[in-house]
Amino acid sequence: MKTKSPFLNSIINYMYSHHYAKKSIETYVFWITAYIHFHNKRHPTSMGNNEVEIFLNHLTVTKKVAARTQATALNALAFLYKHIIKNELSLDLNFVKSNRQQKLPVVLTQTEVSLFFRNINKRHYLIASLLYGSGLRLMEAVKIRVQDIDFDYKNIRIWNGKGNKATHLLQSGADIRTVQT
């Protein structure tokens, strides 16, 4: 992932060298870029708390973003100022917090789930049932290898899960143990 901006490329290189997830890097770079563009391409070293407050207010008032979106933008900017610019933001930022209601997740009924599994292509059945039955994330399920399956103990070993945790998934979906590696 490269951009035309040497400044953004230095942020990307810093995050890769500190083992940030690719998705986190993309998200932080998106919000840092949006912040810079919002302030007419001023360099972040020439800005500070006031500009961050104005940007966060803009997201809430004009763009009407959800609270988590605003929090993600704030986290990206806090990262920028703490790790890249080495001048942390104030803890007393005064901005309008988003009060937009969180969307309720769409949940399938038991009938819909059983209908789904009856009609799914046999090629995708195993991975879909793993995702549904164990709560695995998509990339965790895709990266499972044969040697990660312990048939004797009915156990699957997940490597480099979210947060770089190694997870043991037992056959009963309710019994999940997490172990730091």
N, C-alpha and C positions, 0 to 999 in steps of 0.2 A: 504494500500500500504506500504509494508515493504521491505527493502533491507538488504543485509548482512553487509552493512557499518553502524556503529553507527553514523558517521558524517552525512551521507545522511539521516538517520532516524531522526536525530535531526533537519535537515532542513525541512523534511516532517512534523514533529510535530509542528515546529514553524509556518509553513504555514497553517496547519489545525487550529491551535489555533488562528490565525489571519484571519480566514474565507476566505482563498483563494479558488478559484474554483478547483475542482479535476483535471480538464484538465490543469489548470495553474501549479499546483503542478507537474503533470507528465511531462509537457514540461520543466519546470525549472530544475527538477532533471535530465532529459535526457541531457540537455546542460551542467549542472555542471559536470555530470559524464563523458561526452565526453571531457570536458576541462581537467579534472583530468587524464583521460586515455591518452589524447594527450601528456601530460607532464610526461609520465611514472609513473603515480600514485603518483606524488608529492602532498603533502597536500597544499590546496590553501593558507593557512597562510604563507607558505614559498615562495609564488609567488606574483606577483603584476601586475602593468601596462604593463611591457614588455611582460610578458607571455600572458596576455590577447590580446595584439596587435598581437603577433605571432600566437595565436590560430585563431583570426578573419581573419588574412591574409591567413592562411591555408584554412579556409572555403571558402574564395573567390577565391584564386588562384588555389588550388588543387581540392577542392570539387566542385567548381563552383556553389555555392548556390545562391539563389535569394536574393535580398536586404532585403526582409522581414524576411527571415530565418536568415540572418546575424544579423539583428536588434533584433530578438527574442533571439538569443544566447547572444548578448551583454546585453540585459535586464536581462537575467537570471544571468549573471556574475555580473552585477551592483547590483542586489538584493543580491547576495551572499556576496559581499564585504561590502555593506552598512549595511545589517541587521544581517548577521550571523557573519562575521569576524569583523565588526565594524571599517573598514578601507576603506573608499570610494575610488573608482577609480578616476583617474584624468579626468577632463573634456577635456583635450587636448590629448586624445588618438590618435595616428597616425597609422592608418591602411588603407589598400586598401578597399575602399567601393565597394560593388558589383554593377555592372552596367548591370547585366543580365536582360533582358526585362521581365516584368511581363507578365504572361500568360493572354490572354484575356478570360473572362468568356464565357462559352458556354450558349447561350440563345436560348430558344425554340421559334419558330414562333407561331403566333396565331393559325394557322392550326394544328401544332404539339401539342399544349396545348389542343385544343378541341378534337383532336384524342385521346390524353392521357386520358382525363376525360371520354370519351365515352367507353374506354376499361378497365378502372381501376375496380378492384374488388369492389363490393358494400360495402364490409366490411371496405375498406380503403378510400372510397370516401370522407367522412366527414372530416377526418383529413388532407387528401391531399388538399382539397379545402380550408380549414382553413390556411394551410401553404402557399398555392399559393395566396389566395385572401387577406390575412391580413399581410403577411410578418412575421408571427410568426416563432420563431426558433422551431426546432423539440421538444426539451424537454419542452418548454413552452406549446406547443399544447398537448403533451402527458399528462401533469400534470393538464389540465383543469378539474374541477369538476363541477357537475351540479349546485351547489350553487354559482359558479363563473359566471354564465350566468344570465344576467338581461334582460328578454324578453321584459319588458315594455319599457326600454330605448335602446333596441337593442345594448347591451353593454356586453363585456366579460372582466372580471378582471383577469389579469395575476399577479401571486405572484412570487417573487424572480426571476424575469427575469435577463437577463445579467446585471451585475453591481448592482444587488439587487435593481432594480427599480420596482415599481409597475406600470403597464401600463393599461390604459383603451383603448380598441380597439372598436371603433364605427363601425357601419355597413358599412359606406363608407370607403373603404380601404385607402383613401387619408387623412382622418382626424384621426390622431393618436396623443394623448396627453400623455405625460409622467409625472408622479408625484413621487417625492422621498418619500419613507416611512420612 
